[in-house]
Amino acid sequence: MSTDPSAAQGENAPASARERRRFARVPVSLPGRYMLADRKDHPCRSIAVSPGDLTLEGPVIGAIGERVVCHLELLGRLEGEVVRHVPGGFAMRLVASRRQRLQLADQLTWLANRDALGLGEARAGERLVPSRRSVILTLAGGRRLKARVLDLSRTGAGLAVPEKLEPGTQLTIGKTPATVARATDEAIGVHFREAIPADVFNEDIRL
């Protein structure tokens, strides 16, 4: 077995590069609300997000080190502390588990790919992130894939997938039939064959 440090470094380099790309900061503008230590609610808009930090525009600037709880549309609840001030807002370092960071990385990949997928405004109406995000995709012939729901509307969804699926692919998400409308290597946008009824469309929905 080789103990050459340079060889070990070479073996680790690709993984490190993938990790850095996966955790890159994404310029994204999402509306939301935040609370500082005084627990007062303020409107905000994100400027840039990564799985490790978040930059916000907001009317009240927190003190360095002050705790922040933020709710952003499509990304949900994010917690952390103020680390620096920027014009019209502040940057916060996120406090999250590795699992939460990986989920956030998936969400950011989806947001970065929405234009490529042609789904930025394609699904009209309310969109949400369901509490149960893990789903099983069943393809023609019965092959199954694990996937994660990134966002959901009554007529379609964005999903992180382990392999590229071609547009037009017929599949079932849990028990919900759908068709792949757009695809990148990491995510797909699907249209449901039937819209989700309004009375069951909420964060606790199970597809």
C-alpha positions as CSV (number, residue, x, y, z in Angstrom):
1,M,0.0,0.0,0.0
2,S,1.4,3.4,-1.0
3,T,1.9,6.0,1.8
4,D,3.0,8.8,-0.5
5,P,1.3,12.0,0.9
6,S,1.1,13.5,-2.6
7,A,-0.8,10.4,-3.8
8,A,-3.3,10.7,-0.9
9,Q,-3.7,14.4,-1.6
10,G,-4.4,13.6,-5.3
11,E,-7.0,11.0,-4.3
12,N,-8.8,13.5,-2.0
13,A,-8.6,16.5,-4.4
14,P,-11.5,15.6,-6.7
15,A,-13.8,15.0,-3.7
16,S,-12.8,18.3,-2.2
17,A,-13.5,20.1,-5.5
18,R,-16.9,18.4,-5.8
19,E,-17.7,19.5,-2.2
20,R,-16.7,23.1,-2.9
21,R,-18.8,23.2,-6.1
22,R,-21.8,21.7,-4.2
23,F,-21.5,24.2,-1.4
24,A,-21.0,27.3,-3.6
25,R,-22.8,30.5,-2.9
26,V,-25.8,31.1,-5.2
27,P,-27.1,34.6,-6.0
28,V,-30.8,34.2,-5.4
29,S,-33.6,36.6,-4.6
30,L,-36.3,35.1,-2.4
31,P,-38.8,37.0,-0.2
32,G,-39.0,36.1,3.5
33,R,-39.2,37.2,7.1
34,Y,-36.6,37.2,9.9
35,M,-36.4,37.7,13.7
36,L,-33.5,39.0,15.7
37,A,-33.0,38.7,19.5
38,D,-35.9,41.1,20.1
39,R,-38.2,38.6,18.4
40,K,-39.8,41.2,16.3
41,D,-40.8,40.1,12.8
42,H,-39.3,41.9,9.8
43,P,-39.6,41.4,6.0
44,C,-36.5,40.6,4.0
45,R,-35.1,39.3,0.7
46,S,-32.1,37.1,0.2
47,I,-29.2,38.3,-1.8
48,A,-27.0,35.2,-1.9
49,V,-27.3,31.8,-0.2
50,S,-24.9,28.8,0.4
51,P,-25.3,25.8,2.7
52,G,-23.0,27.7,5.1
53,D,-24.1,31.3,5.0
54,L,-26.9,33.7,3.9
55,T,-26.9,37.4,2.9
56,L,-30.1,39.3,3.5
57,E,-31.6,42.7,2.7
58,G,-33.7,43.9,5.6
59,P,-34.8,47.1,7.5
60,V,-33.2,46.2,10.8
61,I,-29.5,45.3,11.0
62,G,-28.5,42.8,13.7
63,A,-25.5,43.2,15.9
64,I,-22.4,41.0,15.1
65,G,-22.9,37.7,16.8
66,E,-26.7,38.2,17.2
67,R,-28.9,35.2,16.6
68,V,-31.2,35.2,13.6
69,V,-34.2,33.0,12.6
70,C,-35.2,33.5,9.0
71,H,-37.9,31.9,6.8
72,L,-37.4,32.2,3.1
73,E,-39.9,31.2,0.4
74,L,-39.0,27.8,-1.0
75,L,-36.1,27.3,1.5
76,G,-38.0,27.3,4.8
77,R,-36.5,28.0,8.2
78,L,-32.8,29.0,8.4
79,E,-31.0,29.8,11.7
80,G,-27.7,31.3,12.4
81,E,-25.8,34.4,13.7
82,V,-24.8,37.8,12.2
83,V,-21.2,37.8,11.0
84,R,-20.9,41.0,9.0
85,H,-22.9,44.0,7.8
86,V,-23.5,44.8,4.1
87,P,-25.2,47.8,2.5
88,G,-28.9,47.5,3.4
89,G,-28.6,44.2,5.3
90,F,-26.3,41.7,6.8
91,A,-24.7,38.3,6.3
92,M,-25.3,35.4,8.7
93,R,-23.5,32.1,9.3
94,L,-25.9,29.2,9.2
95,V,-26.2,26.8,12.1
96,A,-27.3,23.5,10.6
97,S,-26.5,19.7,10.6
98,R,-24.7,18.1,7.7
99,R,-28.0,16.6,6.5
100,Q,-29.7,20.1,6.6
101,R,-26.7,21.5,4.6
102,L,-27.0,18.8,2.0
103,Q,-30.7,19.4,1.6
104,L,-30.1,23.1,1.3
105,A,-27.5,22.4,-1.4
106,D,-30.1,20.4,-3.3
107,Q,-32.5,23.3,-3.0
108,L,-29.9,25.8,-4.3
109,T,-29.0,23.5,-7.2
110,W,-32.7,23.5,-8.1
111,L,-32.9,27.3,-7.9
112,A,-29.8,27.7,-10.0
113,N,-31.1,25.2,-12.6
114,R,-34.7,26.6,-12.9
115,D,-34.0,28.8,-15.9
116,A,-32.2,25.9,-17.6
117,L,-35.2,23.7,-16.8
118,G,-37.5,26.3,-18.2
119,L,-39.6,26.1,-15.0
120,G,-39.0,29.4,-13.3
121,E,-42.5,30.6,-13.9
122,A,-43.9,27.5,-15.6
123,R,-46.0,26.2,-12.6
124,A,-48.6,28.8,-11.7
125,G,-49.9,29.1,-8.2
126,E,-48.5,28.5,-4.7
127,R,-45.4,26.4,-4.3
128,L,-44.1,24.8,-1.1
129,V,-41.5,22.5,0.3
130,P,-43.2,19.4,1.8
131,S,-42.2,18.1,5.2
132,R,-41.7,14.6,3.7
133,R,-39.1,15.2,1.0
134,S,-37.9,11.7,0.3
135,V,-39.8,9.9,-2.4
136,I,-39.5,6.8,-4.6
137,L,-39.8,7.2,-8.4
138,T,-41.1,4.2,-10.2
139,L,-40.2,4.1,-13.9
140,A,-41.6,2.0,-16.8
141,G,-40.7,-1.7,-16.2
142,G,-40.8,-1.2,-12.4
143,R,-37.3,0.2,-11.9
144,R,-37.2,2.4,-8.8
145,L,-35.1,5.4,-7.8
146,K,-34.8,7.4,-4.6
147,A,-35.3,11.1,-5.1
148,R,-36.0,14.3,-3.0
149,V,-38.8,16.8,-3.6
150,L,-37.3,20.3,-4.0
151,D,-40.5,22.2,-4.5
152,L,-44.1,21.4,-5.2
153,S,-47.1,23.0,-6.7
154,R,-50.6,21.6,-7.4
155,T,-49.6,20.8,-11.0
156,G,-46.0,19.7,-10.8
157,A,-42.7,19.4,-8.8
158,G,-39.0,19.8,-8.9
159,L,-36.9,16.9,-7.8
160,A,-33.3,16.1,-7.1
161,V,-32.5,12.8,-8.9
162,P,-29.5,10.4,-8.9
163,E,-29.4,10.2,-12.7
164,K,-30.6,12.2,-15.6
165,L,-34.1,11.3,-16.9
166,E,-35.1,12.4,-20.4
167,P,-38.0,14.8,-21.0
168,G,-41.1,12.7,-21.8
169,T,-40.2,10.0,-19.3
170,Q,-43.4,8.6,-17.6
171,L,-43.0,7.8,-13.9
172,T,-44.9,7.6,-10.6
173,I,-43.8,9.7,-7.6
174,G,-45.0,7.6,-4.7
175,K,-48.6,7.1,-6.0
176,T,-48.7,10.2,-8.2
177,P,-48.3,9.7,-12.0
178,A,-46.3,12.4,-13.7
179,T,-44.2,13.2,-16.8
180,V,-40.7,14.6,-16.9
181,A,-41.0,18.1,-18.6
182,R,-37.4,19.3,-18.2
183,A,-34.2,17.8,-17.0
184,T,-30.6,18.6,-16.0
185,D,-28.0,16.1,-14.8
186,E,-29.1,16.7,-11.1
187,A,-32.7,17.7,-11.2
188,I,-36.0,17.3,-13.1
189,G,-39.2,19.2,-13.4
190,V,-42.3,17.1,-13.7
191,H,-46.0,17.8,-14.5
192,F,-48.6,15.7,-12.7
193,R,-51.2,14.0,-14.9
194,E,-53.9,15.4,-12.5
195,A,-53.6,18.5,-10.3
196,I,-53.4,17.9,-6.6
197,P,-56.8,18.9,-5.0
198,A,-56.6,22.2,-3.2
199,D,-57.9,20.7,0.1
200,V,-55.0,18.3,0.5
201,F,-52.2,20.6,-0.9
202,N,-50.1,21.5,2.2
203,E,-46.7,20.8,3.7
204,D,-47.8,17.5,5.1
205,I,-48.9,16.1,1.8
206,R,-47.6,12.6,0.8
207,L,-47.3,12.0,-2.9
